[in-house]
């Protein structure tokens, strides 16, 4: 490199020289620096620095990816645990409905219809029925542990809303069944009751003296409504937890643990799980589409969702996740 004095009248070819005016010592220092910068030592040093930076940056990316994978693994484990507790809870509610509440209600409503027809027909005569005063067993469900997981270890909004709905409904159901059991105990403690009065009390109709007490049929109706609502909210919660787990699997890529699933096709077909359309307004307000809710809880023989739309969505999402992971 040639250094020139810009005050000189000498003409130079434009672009050939660096026009720079510096004191002699500065020119010498700059020339030495330029020589050093072009030396093999400087080039090796800069290459090492660039390699160190690239290595550090790559290590940071790997560390961040590993940290994200650990977070996704913790999220998946917590979600799977919550799904297991929710499945146990819903199965307990379904068992209560199938084994106790539904058979009692079917017989009770048949007998009640017959009784009302008998007393309104004016024909009189004997009316035969059997009062079912069975005490419903109550299975404690793990809603406290389920609530703790959803509030403190799972980062999702829908499950929080649903667990609040489920907890409130289960508590109302428990209190309603307790009130019915107390009513049954009171009736049994009275001993012998005149047949017309006993039938009127049992079916909630007007007694011979004109009084009417509809507490018993009202309690049965309330119990049915609460158990149906709890089952529906519980199954929607399970579906949302499974979808959340699938999102965690996407983030993890290969070697991700399996998502815990549930197959409720049989109880759906048996009418033990209410149709989501019956709760359309409530579900819509929670951001759940009632027309597609619970579809992914119908599994085939290999444990895959029967809903073609859900399966296609899963394929698209897992293919996209695979491509992202391959790029990393």
HELIX and SHEET records of a PDB file:
HELIX    1   1 UNK A   24  UNK A   37  1                                  14    
HELIX    2   2 UNK A   40  UNK A   96  1                                  57    
HELIX    3   3 UNK A   97  UNK A  101  3                                   5    
HELIX    4   4 UNK A  102  UNK A  121  1                                  20    
HELIX    5   5 UNK A  143  UNK A  152  1                                  10    
HELIX    6   6 UNK A  158  UNK A  189  1                                  32    
HELIX    7   7 UNK A  195  UNK A  203  1                                   9    
HELIX    8   8 UNK A  215  UNK A  252  1                                  38    
HELIX    9   9 UNK A  265  UNK A  269  1                                   5    
HELIX   10  10 UNK A  276  UNK A  279  5                                   4    
HELIX   11  11 UNK A  280  UNK A  285  1                                   6    
HELIX   12  12 UNK A  295  UNK A  297  5                                   3    
HELIX   13  13 UNK A  308  UNK A  327  1                                  20    
SHEET    1   A 2 UNK A   3  UNK A   4  0                                        
SHEET    2   A 2 UNK A  18  UNK A  19  1                                        
END                                                                             
